[in-house]
Amino acid sequence: MSQPPQFPFVDGQYCDQELDGSVALVNPANEESWAEVGQASNALADRAIQSAQQSFEQTWRDLAPGRRAEILFAVAREIRARLEELAQLECQNIGKPISDARDEISLGATVFEYYLSLIHI
């Protein structure tokens, strides 16, 4: 089973700078620590928000509807392709039954498919 990324992903790259230490991920079902990840500082969180806003303003809002639909469909397809891996991670992180985690990951893909269906091409 894969581990989550150890560092926040901001502006297209994993950031090992501007951290406020690390946080242990604990499975609440068995209280075992299963991973440790870097905790973003407020400055890094602000940079992530600014980067997302800039991406929207410079790219996403001007994309043709068909291209937006392609991207959303690709996200949904990738979620479904990695459903088991993501469900296992969710199961460890939240401590819920694997069947519930699978359902929630599948629902995540369905949400992307729903919103792509609303795009008028």
Secondary structure, 3 states (H helix, E strand, C coil): CCCCCCCCEECCEECCCCEEEEEEEEECCCCEEEEEEEEECHHHHHHHHHHHHHHHHHCHHHCCHHHHHHHHHHHHHHHHHCHHHHHHHHHHHHCCCHHHHHHHHHHHHHHHHHHHHCCCC
